[in-house]
Amino acid sequence: MNNITLGIMCGLAFGIIDVLIMIPLKYENNRKRNEAMSAAFIERFMIGFLIPNVDLGIHPVLTGLLLGVSLSVPSAIITRAYAPIIGIGIVGSVIFGFIVKAVLI
């Protein structure tokens, strides 16, 4: 399996999981709900996509951790929901780092 294919699979999985986590949350209206879910999906897709495709010369788990935290922090700052957004970013990116290590290296 090549990096691009694995990245797309990881990105789709992470994006879908994050949207599923958001389903029970309450929103002011449907527009805000759709915006929040779309933004979360795109953010998580990019984290999952980038982990297999970025080679920093370090262990893929550390690459995942770095990407997960750095791409989650802006959304956490905007929403002021630091723990859940950064926490899910860390957990997911570390898991996908292990997957990259197992599949590609």
SVG drawing of the C-alpha trace seen along z (x, -y; Angstrom):
<svg xmlns="http://www.w3.org/2000/svg" viewBox="-32 -32 47 36">
<polyline fill="none" stroke="black" stroke-width="0.4" points="0.0,0.0 1.4,-3.4 1.4,-6.5 -1.4,-8.4 -3.9,-5.4 -3.1,-4.9 -3.4,-8.6 -6.9,-8.7 -8.0,-5.7 -6.7,-7.1 -8.2,-10.5 -11.6,-9.2 -11.6,-6.9 -10.5,-9.7 -13.0,-12.2 -15.9,-9.8 -15.1,-8.8 -14.8,-12.5 -18.2,-13.4 -19.8,-10.4 -18.5,-11.6 -20.1,-15.0 -23.6,-13.7 -25.0,-13.8 -23.7,-17.4 -26.2,-20.2 -26.0,-23.2 -27.8,-26.5 -29.2,-25.6 -28.7,-23.2 -26.5,-25.5 -23.9,-25.7 -24.2,-21.9 -23.3,-21.4 -20.5,-23.9 -19.0,-22.4 -19.2,-18.9 -17.8,-19.8 -14.9,-21.7 -14.1,-18.8 -14.2,-16.3 -11.9,-18.3 -9.5,-18.9 -9.4,-15.2 -9.2,-14.1 -6.1,-16.2 -4.4,-14.9 -5.0,-11.3 -3.9,-12.1 -0.7,-13.9 0.6,-11.4 1.6,-8.7 2.7,-11.4 5.0,-13.5 8.5,-12.2 10.2,-14.2 12.9,-11.6 11.4,-10.6 9.2,-7.8 5.7,-7.9 4.0,-8.1 5.9,-11.2 5.1,-12.7 1.5,-11.9 1.6,-13.5 3.2,-16.6 0.7,-16.9 -2.3,-16.0 -1.5,-18.6 -0.5,-21.4 -3.5,-21.0 -6.0,-20.7 -4.8,-23.7 -6.4,-26.4 -9.8,-24.8 -9.5,-24.4 -8.6,-28.1 -11.5,-29.2 -14.1,-27.0 -12.5,-27.1 -13.0,-23.4 -9.3,-22.5 -9.4,-19.1 -11.8,-17.3 -10.4,-18.7 -6.7,-18.4 -7.3,-15.0 -9.1,-13.4 -6.4,-14.9 -3.6,-13.3 -5.3,-9.9 -6.2,-9.6 -2.9,-10.8 -0.9,-8.4 -3.1,-5.5 -2.6,-6.4 1.2,-6.8 1.3,-3.2 -0.7,-2.1 1.7,-3.8 4.6,-2.2 3.0,1.3 1.9,0.9 4.6,-1.2 7.8,-0.7"/>
</svg>
